[in-house]
Amino acid sequence: NNTLAWIFVIIISLIVSLSMINADAEDGKTESPDDVYNIPQEIQEEVRNAKIQDINEIEEKIKANNLGPAIKENAEKYGVEEALIKAIIAQESGGDINAVSYVGAVGLMQVMPETGASACSLSLPELKEPENNIECGTRYIKAQLESFDGKIHLALAAYNAGPGAVEMFNGVPPYKETKDYVIKILRYYIEFGGKGSIARKDEVTGDFK
């Protein structure tokens, strides 16, 4: 009886040990970037191959204009990752505080004057101020993230093409400019160290091709 009891104890001990080893192995697994960022399978290769500006150049401009504190403050205030704010700045203006687009969008995050007035109560001269521009742009992307259930690819598409277009197409609109915009910002977002979930394959309804 004692022998059987000892055999039973040894078997249980082995089972527990094996379970712990397997658990440690699972914890130690290294995820690929695609797993971490959850990029839709349809655009993984495009994001990987996207041609973007050297992020060190963007970081140097942010530092030269002392924009780090404003980015950090608004990231915390609105619950938006610094990496996403920087990614939008990189794509929209390349870090140029005086950037103005052909359609009239201004500043680092290329906010339209109408959006600045309606969403942030800012006049055009106020919107051109870098700190105000960062706050308004961050506030606006936060609104899009909330509208589209935190799905960054849809929020970015809405930032570029408008939320109405994303709703109409039930996904990223089939505009080349918007698709390229989303893909490049996802690449910037990764390069700047973004950690959020972008989208699962089954969540992608827009045609990225």
C-alpha positions in Angstrom: 0.0 0.0 0.0 2.8 2.4 0.9 4.5 1.6 -2.4 1.4 2.3 -4.3 0.9 5.6 -2.4 4.5 6.7 -3.2 4.0 5.8 -6.9 0.8 7.9 -6.9 2.6 10.9 -5.3 5.4 10.6 -7.8 3.0 10.5 -10.8 1.1 13.6 -9.4 4.4 15.4 -8.9 5.5 14.7 -12.5 2.2 15.9 -13.9 2.4 19.2 -11.9 6.1 19.7 -13.0 5.2 19.1 -16.7 2.3 21.6 -16.4 4.6 24.2 -15.0 7.2 23.7 -17.7 4.5 24.0 -20.4 3.2 27.2 -18.8 6.7 28.7 -18.7 7.2 27.8 -22.3 3.9 29.5 -23.3 4.9 32.6 -21.3 8.3 32.7 -23.0 6.9 32.6 -26.5 8.1 35.4 -28.7 5.3 37.0 -30.7 6.0 38.3 -34.2 5.2 42.0 -34.8 2.2 41.0 -36.8 0.8 39.2 -33.7 1.6 42.1 -31.4 0.1 44.8 -33.6 -2.6 42.6 -35.0 -2.3 44.0 -38.5 -5.0 42.8 -40.9 -3.5 39.9 -43.0 -4.6 41.7 -46.2 -2.2 44.6 -45.7 0.6 43.1 -43.6 3.0 43.0 -46.6 2.1 46.6 -47.7 2.7 47.9 -44.2 6.0 46.1 -44.0 7.1 47.6 -47.3 5.7 51.0 -46.9 8.2 53.8 -47.6 8.3 56.3 -44.8 10.5 59.0 -43.6 13.2 58.2 -41.1 11.6 58.5 -37.7 14.8 59.9 -36.2 14.3 63.0 -38.4 10.8 63.4 -37.0 12.0 62.9 -33.5 14.7 65.6 -34.1 12.1 68.1 -35.2 9.9 67.3 -32.2 12.8 67.8 -29.9 14.0 71.0 -31.7 10.6 72.6 -31.3 10.1 71.3 -27.8 6.9 69.4 -28.7 7.6 66.4 -26.5 5.8 67.8 -23.5 2.7 68.7 -25.5 2.5 65.3 -27.1 2.9 63.6 -23.7 0.4 65.8 -22.0 -2.3 65.3 -24.7 -1.6 61.6 -24.9 -2.4 61.3 -21.2 -5.3 63.8 -21.3 -7.1 62.0 -24.1 -5.9 58.4 -23.6 -4.2 58.3 -27.0 -0.8 56.6 -27.4 2.2 59.0 -28.0 3.2 56.6 -30.8 -0.1 57.3 -32.6 0.2 61.1 -32.2 3.7 61.0 -33.6 2.7 58.7 -36.4 0.0 61.1 -37.5 2.4 64.1 -37.2 5.0 62.2 -39.3 2.5 61.4 -42.1 0.6 64.7 -42.1 3.4 67.2 -41.9 6.7 65.5 -41.5 7.1 67.5 -38.3 6.8 70.9 -40.0 5.0 73.2 -37.6 4.1 75.6 -40.5 2.7 73.0 -42.9 -0.4 74.0 -44.9 -2.0 71.6 -47.3 -3.6 72.4 -50.7 -7.0 72.0 -49.2 -6.2 74.4 -46.2 -5.4 71.9 -43.4 -2.8 73.4 -41.1 -0.1 72.6 -38.7 1.6 69.4 -37.4 -1.5 67.3 -37.5 -3.1 69.0 -40.5 -6.3 70.0 -38.9 -8.9 71.7 -41.1 -10.0 75.2 -39.9 -13.6 74.0 -39.8 -12.7 71.1 -37.5 -10.6 73.4 -35.4 -13.5 75.7 -34.9 -16.2 73.1 -34.4 -14.3 70.4 -32.4 -11.9 72.6 -30.5 -13.3 76.2 -30.6 -10.0 77.5 -32.1 -9.6 80.3 -34.5 -7.3 79.8 -37.5 -4.4 81.7 -35.9 -4.9 79.7 -32.6 -5.0 76.4 -34.6 -1.6 77.2 -36.2 0.0 77.3 -32.8 1.8 73.9 -32.4 0.6 73.0 -29.0 -3.0 73.9 -29.9 -2.7 71.9 -33.1 -1.5 68.8 -31.3 -4.3 69.1 -28.8 -7.0 69.5 -31.4 -5.6 66.7 -33.6 -5.3 64.4 -30.7 -8.8 65.3 -29.5 -10.2 64.6 -33.0 -8.4 61.2 -33.5 -9.7 60.2 -30.0 -13.2 61.0 -31.1 -12.7 58.7 -34.2 -11.3 55.9 -32.0 -14.4 56.1 -29.8 -16.7 56.2 -32.9 -15.1 53.1 -34.4 -14.7 50.9 -31.3 -11.0 51.6 -30.9 -10.1 50.2 -34.3 -7.1 52.3 -35.3 -7.3 51.6 -39.0 -10.8 52.8 -39.2 -10.1 55.8 -37.0 -7.2 56.8 -39.3 -9.4 56.4 -42.3 -12.0 58.7 -40.7 -9.3 61.2 -39.8 -8.3 61.3 -43.5 -11.5 60.9 -45.4 -14.1 61.8 -42.8 -16.2 59.5 -40.6 -19.1 59.6 -43.1 -17.0 57.9 -45.8 -16.0 55.1 -43.4 -19.6 54.6 -42.4 -20.8 54.6 -46.0 -18.3 52.0 -47.1 -18.5 50.1 -43.8 -14.7 50.1 -43.6 -11.7 51.9 -45.1 -13.0 53.8 -48.2 -11.7 52.6 -51.6 -9.7 55.8 -52.1 -6.0 55.3 -53.0 -5.0 58.3 -51.0 -6.8 57.0 -47.9 -5.5 53.5 -48.2 -1.9 54.7 -48.6 -2.5 57.0 -45.7 -3.7 54.2 -43.4 -0.9 51.9 -44.4 1.9 54.4 -43.9 0.6 55.6 -40.5 0.4 52.0 -39.3 4.0 51.6 -40.3 4.9 54.8 -38.5 2.9 53.7 -35.5 4.8 50.5 -35.3 8.2 52.3 -35.7 7.3 54.7 -32.9 6.6 51.8 -30.6 2.8 51.6 -30.7 1.3 48.7 -28.8 -2.4 48.8 -29.5 -4.6 46.4 -31.5 -5.1 47.6 -35.0 -7.6 45.0 -36.4 -8.2 41.4 -36.7 -8.6 39.9 -40.2 -12.3 39.2 -39.5 -12.8 42.9 -38.6 -11.6 44.2 -41.9 -14.5 45.0 -44.2 -12.9 47.6 -46.5 -10.9 46.6 -49.6 -7.3 47.5 -48.9 -6.0 46.3 -52.3 
